[in-house]
Every structure is written in C-alpha cells, then in structure tokens.
Amino acid sequence: MRIDFGDSSNMSGGQAWSFAREESPAGAFAFEPSSDIDLVRRHGGPVSHAALNPAFRTFRFPGIDGLIAFQLHRRCAVVMGDPICPPEQRTELAAAFAKYCAHNKWSVFYAVASDEMQRFNGQAGGGALEVGDLLIADPQHDPEAGSKARSLRRNINRVRRENVKVWEYHGNSSPDPELEARAELALESWRANRTGFQMYVALRIFADRPGCRWFIAEREGAIVGLLYMTTVNCGGCRYSIDLVFATPDAPRHTSELLVVTAFKALREEGEKAVCLGVGPKAELGEIHGFGPIASRVARGVYQLSNRMMPQHGKTVFWEKFGIVRREPVYLLFERPRVGVRELGGLLKAYNFTLQGVFLSSLAAICAKVLGRGEELAAQARPSQDASCEQAQPA
C-alpha cells in the first residue's frame, strides 16, 4: 500500500514517493530500481536493516537507485542511518528527502549518521551531536593471540571445557525450520532476562536471508547463544556483526566464543575488516551548530541518560577484540535545537517510551533514598527488548 505521494514545484520539477516496503515503485523510474534488500546489502551501514522492517517507510527519488528508511512521529521524520544508495548520490538523495519533508511540513532528524552526512547537514544550517563511533576490527588479527589476550583466552577455554560448541549455520543453502524455531526461543529467553533499559532497533534474524550469516552456540543439544552477521558496505567492511547474545543458562563468556569463531571464519576467507556496529561514547563528543548553553545542556542530558541506560558497555565489550579504526557517528538535527518532536521520534525509533524514562528515573531515586542500590532499581525496571545494533552480553 502506498503511504504518501508528493509532487511539488519546489523540488525542481521532480516527483518523490514514500512507500510501504512491500510496494514496488518501479513505475516512478526510467530504470528498474533495485529492491530494498539489494540496496541494503550493497550500500547499507550498521543500522540500514531498518529499511527491511515493515514498521519503517521508505523514500525513493527518480534518477537515484537508492532509498531512505524513516519513521514518522508527530510530523518528525526520523531517519535511521545514511541514505542507502551509491556514495556519490547520498547528499543528492538527502537533499531531495529534505525538500519532500518540507513540502509535507515535517521536520527531519537523522540517527546514526556518518561524518559525511554531518558536514552536509551543517552546510544546510543543521546541528549535530557526536554520540558514538563505528567500530571496525581486523579479523586477520587473532583476538586470542598474544600476552594481552591472556584473560580472554582463559575465559574462552573455560567455555570450551563446559562443552559449548560453536558452528556456522548455513541457513541460506540448507534451512532448518526446527533449528530456527529453537534459536528464536533462545533469543526470546535472552530478551526476557535482560535487566535495565535498552534502546534498540528491532532485528528479524531469519526474515531477510540474502547476505546473512549465523553462528550457533550449542551445549548438550540446546542452543545457548547466537551471532548474527549481515553483508554491508561501510568503513571498508563487507560484513557487520549486528547481534551476539548468550542465553541466561549459557556458561559465562559464551558470547566471546561466538565472536572469536566468527573472526576465525572471516580470517580464513581473507577478510581484512569487519564492522562491529556502533559503540556509544561514555561522554558526548563533538557538538556542531549548537550555542554554548545548548551544548552544556546536551552534555548534561547525555551524561544523565548514560547513567539511566549505560550504553558504553557495548564499546568496552568490543574493545577486547582489537578495534583498529573508529569513525564518528552523529545525531543530526535539521535545526540546532532539540524539540519535543525530535526527542519523541528518537525514543520511538529505538523502541523506548517516555513512561520508561519516568520509571527509570523513579527507580534510581528510590534506590538512592532507600539505600538498596541495584536490587531495588532492577525491581522497578520493566522488561525491554534486546539491544540490536551490536548487542553485547549482560
């Protein structure tokens, strides 16, 4: 079903369409456009899988074989990642989308945007907050090698002694519905037992198969963990690890065994770079476009949110595997201000609610007043879904 249609003279005589992902826009183009999944695998980044989620809208523009994935929240278009198209056409597609949104009287907000998009946004008078880094590792480096890896080696060997086996599941060539059902149950078990709040972009690990790889951890016939990897084209990487988890009954450090096994497979294939997703910063990085007072407020709010939802632990988890390069990641605002619409859109895009913010704050206050620390705070926290950009074990 078509969601929106735009035909505006302020778009240089062009037309733009916004579609639900199941409708083909082929009739709007002079050429046969690539499918959503084709574009995501050829030009996507760490959160581009959002374009394959039916909850997201996709924007396309004639003359560009690409798309922009977004959600609309109270007249704010929240875009996940950079435009998904050939690199030389990203800013052109972003400009067309900005005009399309202006025609509809929507504001625009980008989550997980690259430095290239930050510069483009700044030239248009927008604001930017550096919230994390794209983490890139070299699989040719064995994380278990060397004296610095002594602790990791010890932990992984302990998992191996507990009879945990990790193997690659070839779900594209030899699908096993029964195994996939068990893997989904393991994922749900992990989600249900996570404590605290997570901000996440939902993944469907067996829905969009082309370009996907899965590594399964088993113990005595039971699935106790999974690593999910997809084909991307960002930061010089051909693969991105989108999810790794271990069930509550898995031996501790099962996730680490999954990662080193995936690294070994990539190393044997000759891969020299793998994306580990976005690693949130402990403190806000560069701020562009905002004034001194707004910048101080932004840093304070980010610090508070990190206390409520400690996301930097993901970065700490990945550092043990040898990060060789970091590329800045930003939140981009059409104007250098953070309004209610933009905040609400961000929370919706990451499946978080204002009720959750309130309950988290209340839990922290009660814990401090009554002196019961994490025990009370954990009791006050409702269950949240998994962190899926690059989830790490609890």
Secondary structure, 3 states (H helix, E strand, C coil): CEEEEEECHHHCCCEEEEEECCCCCHHHCCCCCCCHHHHHHHHCCCCHHHHHCCCCEEEECCCCCCEEEEEEECCEEEEECCCECCHHHHHHHHHHHHHHHHHCCCEEEEEEECHHHHHHHHHCCCEEEEEEEEEEECCCCCCCCCHHHHHHHHHHHHHHHCCEEEEEECCCCCCCHHHHHHHHHHHHHHHHHCCCCCCCCCCCCCCCCCCEEEEEEEECCEEEEEEEEEEEEECCEEEEEEEEEECCCCCCCHHHHHHHHHHHHHHHCCCCCEEEEEEECCCCCCEECCCHHHHHHHHHHHHHHHHHCCCCHHHHHHHCCCEEEEEEEEEEECCCCCCHHHHHHHHHHCCCCHHHHHHHHHHHHHHHHHCCHHHHHHHHCCCCCCCCCCCCCC
